[in-house]
Amino acid sequence: MTSFVPRWIPSLALVAALVVAVPGAALAKTEIHFWHAMTGQLSQALAEQARQFNDSQTEYEVKPLRKGNYAETLTAAIAAYRQRNPPHIVQVFEVGTQTMLLSGAVHPVHELMRQHEIRVNWDDFIKPVVGYYTKDGKLYSMPYNSSTPILYYNKDAFKKAGLDPEKPPKTWKDVEAYARKIIGAGAAKCGFSTGWPSWTMVENMHATHDQPFATKNNGFGGVEGVELLINREFGQKHIGALAAWQKDHVYSYGGRAGAADPRFVNGDCAIYIQSSALIGGFTRSVKFDWGTGELPHWGAPYKKATSIIGGATLWVLKGKPDAEYRGVARFLEFLARPEQQMWWHVNTGYLAISNTAVRNLEQGYHFVRNPKQYTAFAQLTGLPPMAPRAMQEKKAAPARPERVATPNSSGLRLGNFVQIRDAIESELENVFAGKKSVKQGLDDAVAKSNALLKEFAATNKP
């Protein structure tokens, strides 16, 4: 008996062959939508990292999309979740942590990875970073672009003023003395300026001097009853010094966020305190010889503590099909790999945040060739500001750490933190403009912030 073959079978075979042969007709990858706030070179690096992941496998395609600045991106993501159309991943800056934890919109990273049986050794991540985004011992978001404020200085201006270009100021008294010498020599128009004033001059100054920023363990101990403490003795001392120096250009307030960046890039201010994440951009844009140093300290009676982080993490939002979350988990695992951590650090200036990645960088003499990028690691972890271990002689005794980690330097977890920063910076501007005394400005900043904290506690019960 001759088997019957329908005449349409060869046609289907031909169609199948054509589908395989035409690239555009291949099965589409599952899309993973990733909202972020990066711009310029950082946005390009993020897009390149997504491309690397997309090319590494055939099932998923991460599609990055910038949604505005950090605050705008956070607002857009929460709104999209409420409208039941969220992205899979959103990049949220560190001050949005408490808001995200209590939003009800989050698919915790520790649950995501467990459900899809994808293992990441979070114990290998630098504790000051991973601890910021951990609750009850469990990680809720994936640390991504982490940074900490450091000191940048113009070595050419130092030389012109007769200062040692290899020795940045270590104390605030040094900063004042160096600034006056630089201005006197005509080496720069102003001594120093700052970016992100609340983060660098209030939050991190309290941390690095082991001073509490807020009650209840800086907000880690609960939501209700949290109040700011920045108007106490230390806050008045530090902001008072800045206000006094503002009068004769030792200090020059340059605005919020990165508004003052051009003052350093253009050589107007010889010393600048800003995020370590600017190293990559400064390497491309600054024309003079420059270096980095740790944040200045006031000395005794204050303890010298580690700094706290800035930057952002990646939060996974609820509301997507389970099958798509496996792609999200695989992408996060890809970003956590030491080789990706190293690539991200080298290409952006953000910290490599796994200990394995840092050891690999040390052993490859990266920090020896790029000492500017070592400063942030030393300051954030308490490591001595010295040559990495890979360059030490085996017989040399390990140097004692210069900074210690304390509860006050472990970070801040406050509700309505975006608005709190605005309140603090608004009052700092009043103080620097001479409209208010230091005490009145800080008292008003605390009063406004406490009202915001009370409002958050009333509407966001844990």
C-alpha positions in Angstrom: 0.0 0.0 0.0 1.4 3.3 -1.0 1.3 5.9 1.8 -0.6 9.1 1.1 1.2 12.3 1.5 -0.9 15.4 1.3 0.2 17.9 -1.3 0.4 20.7 1.4 3.2 19.0 3.4 6.1 20.0 1.1 4.7 23.6 1.2 4.8 23.7 5.0 8.3 22.3 5.0 9.4 25.0 2.6 7.8 27.7 4.7 9.6 26.3 7.8 12.9 26.3 6.0 12.3 29.9 4.9 11.5 31.0 8.5 14.8 29.5 9.7 16.7 31.1 6.8 15.3 34.6 7.3 16.8 36.2 10.5 14.0 38.6 11.0 11.5 35.8 11.2 13.2 34.0 14.1 11.3 33.6 17.3 11.3 36.9 19.3 13.0 37.0 22.6 11.1 37.7 25.8 11.4 41.4 26.5 12.6 42.6 30.0 11.9 46.3 30.5 14.5 48.2 32.5 13.8 51.8 33.5 16.8 53.9 34.6 18.0 57.4 35.3 21.4 57.4 33.7 22.6 60.0 31.2 25.6 60.5 28.9 28.5 58.1 29.2 26.9 56.3 32.1 23.7 55.6 30.0 25.9 54.3 27.2 27.7 52.0 29.6 24.4 50.7 30.9 23.1 50.1 27.4 26.4 48.2 26.6 26.0 46.0 29.6 22.4 45.2 28.5 23.7 44.4 25.0 26.3 42.1 26.4 23.6 40.1 28.3 21.3 40.1 25.3 24.1 38.6 23.1 25.1 36.0 25.7 21.8 34.1 25.4 18.9 33.6 23.1 15.8 33.7 25.3 15.6 37.2 26.7 16.2 40.8 25.6 16.7 43.5 28.2 15.4 46.9 26.9 16.7 49.9 28.9 14.7 53.1 28.9 15.6 56.3 30.6 12.6 57.8 32.5 14.1 61.0 33.7 16.2 61.8 36.8 16.2 59.6 39.9 13.2 61.1 41.5 11.2 61.1 38.2 12.1 57.5 37.6 11.0 56.4 41.0 7.7 58.3 40.6 7.1 56.9 37.2 7.7 53.3 38.3 5.3 53.5 41.3 2.6 55.1 39.0 3.1 52.4 36.4 2.7 49.7 39.1 -0.5 51.2 40.3 -1.7 51.3 36.7 -0.8 47.6 36.4 1.8 48.2 33.7 5.1 48.3 35.5 8.6 47.7 34.1 10.3 44.5 35.2 13.2 46.4 36.7 13.6 50.0 37.9 16.8 51.8 39.1 16.1 53.7 42.3 18.6 55.9 44.2 19.5 55.1 47.8 17.2 57.7 49.3 14.2 55.8 47.8 14.9 52.6 49.7 12.4 53.1 52.5 9.7 54.1 50.0 10.3 51.0 47.9 10.4 48.7 50.9 7.0 49.8 52.0 5.4 50.4 48.6 3.9 46.9 48.2 5.2 47.0 44.6 8.4 45.0 45.1 9.3 41.4 44.2 12.3 41.0 46.6 15.5 39.9 45.0 16.1 37.2 47.6 12.7 35.6 46.7 13.2 36.0 43.0 16.5 34.2 42.9 15.3 31.4 45.2 12.2 30.8 43.2 14.2 30.4 40.0 17.0 28.5 41.6 19.6 31.0 40.5 22.4 31.4 43.1 24.4 34.5 43.7 26.8 34.6 46.6 25.6 37.8 48.2 28.1 37.2 51.1 30.8 38.1 48.6 29.4 41.6 48.3 30.9 44.5 50.2 29.0 44.7 53.5 28.5 48.5 53.6 26.8 48.2 50.2 24.7 45.1 50.6 23.7 46.0 54.1 22.0 49.2 53.0 19.5 47.2 51.0 19.0 44.4 53.4 16.0 43.9 55.7 15.8 41.2 58.3 18.9 39.7 56.9 17.4 39.4 53.4 18.4 41.4 50.2 15.5 43.3 48.7 17.2 45.0 45.7 20.3 44.3 43.6 23.2 46.7 44.3 24.1 48.2 40.9 25.8 51.6 40.7 27.3 52.3 44.1 29.5 55.2 45.0 30.6 57.3 47.9 31.7 61.0 48.1 35.4 61.7 47.9 37.7 64.7 47.6 39.0 65.8 44.2 41.8 68.2 43.9 43.7 70.2 41.2 47.3 69.2 41.4 48.4 72.0 39.1 46.8 74.6 41.4 48.5 72.9 44.4 51.9 73.2 42.6 51.2 76.9 41.8 50.4 77.5 45.5 53.5 75.8 46.7 51.5 72.8 48.1 52.6 69.2 47.7 50.5 67.9 44.7 50.7 64.3 46.1 49.2 65.2 49.5 45.5 66.1 49.5 44.1 67.7 52.7 43.2 65.2 55.4 41.5 67.5 57.9 39.1 70.4 57.6 41.8 72.7 59.0 44.0 71.5 56.2 41.2 72.3 53.7 40.9 75.9 55.0 44.7 76.5 55.1 45.2 75.0 51.6 42.3 77.0 50.2 43.6 80.3 51.6 47.0 79.6 50.1 45.6 78.7 46.7 43.5 81.8 46.6 46.4 83.9 47.8 48.6 82.5 45.1 46.0 83.2 42.4 45.9 79.5 41.6 42.1 79.4 41.6 39.1 81.7 42.2 37.8 79.6 45.1 39.2 77.1 47.5 36.6 74.4 47.4 33.0 73.6 46.4 30.7 70.6 46.9 28.1 68.6 44.9 25.0 67.0 46.4 25.3 69.2 49.5 23.0 67.2 51.8 24.6 63.9 50.9 28.2 65.1 51.1 28.1 67.8 53.8 25.4 66.6 56.1 24.7 62.9 55.7 28.3 61.8 55.1 29.8 64.2 57.5 27.7 62.9 60.3 28.6 59.3 59.2 32.3 59.8 58.9 32.4 61.5 62.3 30.3 58.8 63.9 27.4 61.2 64.6 23.8 60.1 64.4 21.8 61.7 61.6 18.4 60.6 62.9 16.9 58.7 65.8 16.0 55.0 65.8 19.4 54.0 64.4 19.1 56.4 61.5 15.7 55.0 60.6 16.8 51.4 60.4 15.0 50.7 63.7 11.5 51.7 62.6 9.3 54.2 60.9 7.2 55.8 63.6 8.8 58.4 65.8 12.0 59.0 63.7 13.4 62.5 64.0 16.5 64.2 62.5 19.4 65.2 64.7 21.4 67.4 62.4 20.8 70.6 64.4 22.9 69.4 67.3 26.5 70.4 68.2 28.3 68.7 65.3 25.9 69.9 62.6 26.2 73.5 63.8 30.0 73.2 63.9 30.3 71.9 60.4 27.7 74.0 58.6 28.9 77.0 60.6 32.4 76.6 59.3 31.1 76.4 55.7 29.0 79.5 56.2 32.0 81.4 57.6 34.3 80.3 54.8 31.6 81.2 52.2 32.2 84.9 53.0 35.8 85.0 51.6 35.6 82.3 48.9 37.4 79.6 50.9 34.1 77.7 50.3 31.8 78.5 47.4 28.4 76.9 47.4 27.6 75.8 43.8 24.1 74.5 44.0 22.3 71.2 44.3 23.1 67.8 42.7 26.0 68.2 40.2 25.4 71.9 39.5 28.9 72.8 40.8 30.8 70.2 38.7 31.9 72.8 36.1 33.6 74.8 38.8 36.1 72.0 39.3 36.3 71.0 35.6 37.0 74.6 34.5 39.6 75.1 37.3 37.6 77.7 39.2 37.7 75.8 42.5 40.8 73.8 43.3 39.1 71.3 45.7 35.8 69.6 45.1 33.8 67.0 47.1 31.5 64.9 45.0 30.6 61.3 44.1 33.4 58.8 43.2 31.2 58.0 40.2 32.5 61.2 38.5 36.0 59.7 38.1 35.1 58.3 34.7 33.7 61.5 33.5 36.5 63.7 34.9 39.0 61.4 33.2 37.5 62.3 29.9 36.8 66.0 30.5 39.3 67.5 33.0 42.4 69.0 31.2 44.6 69.6 34.2 46.4 67.1 36.5 44.2 66.0 39.3 43.9 63.5 42.1 41.6 62.1 44.7 41.6 62.0 48.5 39.4 60.8 51.3 36.8 63.1 52.9 38.3 65.6 55.4 37.8 65.0 59.1 37.6 67.4 62.1 39.7 65.2 64.3 39.2 64.7 68.1 36.9 64.2 69.8 35.1 62.7 66.8 35.8 59.1 65.8 37.0 58.6 62.2 34.4 56.4 60.6 33.7 55.0 57.2 31.5 56.8 54.7 28.1 55.8 53.4 27.1 54.9 49.9 25.1 56.7 47.2 24.1 55.6 43.8 21.2 53.2 43.2 20.0 49.6 43.1 17.8 47.6 40.8 14.3 46.8 42.2 12.1 44.1 40.6 8.4 45.1 40.5 5.4 42.8 40.9 2.8 42.4 38.2 4.6 40.4 35.5 4.1 36.8 34.3 6.2 34.2 36.2 8.0 33.1 33.1 9.4 36.6 32.5 10.8 36.8 36.0 13.3 34.0 35.2 14.8 36.3 32.6 15.0 39.1 35.2 16.8 36.7 37.6 19.3 35.7 34.9 20.0 39.3 34.1 20.7 40.1 37.8 22.9 37.1 38.1 24.8 38.3 35.0 25.4 41.8 36.5 26.6 40.2 39.8 29.4 38.2 38.1 32.9 39.4 39.0 33.9 40.1 35.4 30.8 42.3 35.0 31.6 44.1 38.3 35.1 44.8 37.1 33.9 46.0 33.6 31.4 48.3 35.2 33.9 49.8 37.6 36.6 50.3 35.0 34.2 51.9 32.5 32.1 54.1 34.8 34.1 54.8 38.0 31.3 53.2 40.2 32.5 50.7 42.8 33.0 47.1 42.0 30.9 45.7 44.9 31.9 42.1 45.2 35.1 41.2 47.1 36.1 38.8 44.4 36.0 41.6 41.8 38.0 43.9 44.0 40.7 41.2 44.6 40.9 40.6 40.9 41.4 44.3 40.3 44.1 44.4 43.0 45.9 41.3 41.6 45.8 42.8 38.1 47.4 46.0 39.5 44.4 48.0 38.4 44.6 50.2 41.5 48.3 50.7 41.2 47.8 52.1 37.7 44.6 53.9 38.7 45.1 55.1 42.3 42.2 57.6 41.9 39.8 54.7 41.9 41.2 53.2 45.1 40.2 56.1 47.3 36.5 55.2 47.5 37.2 51.6 48.4 39.5 52.6 51.2 37.1 55.1 52.6 34.0 53.0 52.4 35.4 49.9 53.9 38.0 51.3 56.3 41.0 50.0 54.4 44.1 52.1 54.8 44.6 54.6 51.9 47.7 52.8 50.7 48.9 50.6 47.9 46.7 47.5 47.5 47.8 44.3 49.0 49.1 43.0 45.7 51.9 45.6 45.8 52.9 45.1 49.4 56.1 43.3 50.2 55.3 40.0 51.8 57.3 40.8 54.9 55.5 44.1 55.5 53.0 44.2 58.4 49.5 45.1 57.4 48.7 48.7 58.1 46.0 49.5 60.6 42.7 50.7 59.2 42.2 54.4 59.5 38.4 54.3 59.7 36.0 52.1 61.5 32.5 51.0 60.6 29.9 52.1 63.2 26.1 52.0 63.3 26.2 55.7 62.4 28.1 55.0 59.2 25.9 52.1 58.1 23.5 54.3 56.1 20.2 56.0 56.4 16.7 54.6 55.9 14.1 57.4 56.0 10.7 57.8 54.5 10.1 60.8 52.2 13.9 61.1 51.9 13.8 62.9 48.6 11.7 65.7 50.1 13.9 65.7 53.2 17.0 66.3 51.1 15.2 69.2 49.5 14.2 70.6 52.8 17.8 70.4 54.1 19.3 71.9 51.0 16.8 74.7 50.9 17.7 75.7 54.5 21.5 75.3 53.7 21.0 77.8 50.9 19.3 80.2 53.4 22.3 79.9 55.7 24.9 80.3 53.0 23.1 83.4 51.6 23.0 85.0 55.1 19.2 84.9 55.3 19.3 82.7 58.4 21.7 81.9 61.2 23.2 78.4 61.2 21.1 77.3 64.2 17.9 78.7 62.8 18.5 77.2 59.4 19.2 73.7 60.8 16.3 74.0 63.3 14.0 74.8 60.4 15.4 71.9 58.3 14.8 69.5 61.2 11.2 70.8 61.7 10.3 70.4 58.1 12.0 67.0 57.9 10.3 65.7 61.0 6.9 66.7 59.6 7.7 64.7 56.4 8.8 61.7 58.5 5.6 61.9 60.6 3.5 62.1 57.4 5.3 59.1 55.9 4.8 57.0 59.1 1.1 57.8 59.1 0.6 56.6 55.5 3.1 53.7 55.4 2.7 51.3 58.2 5.3 48.5 57.9 
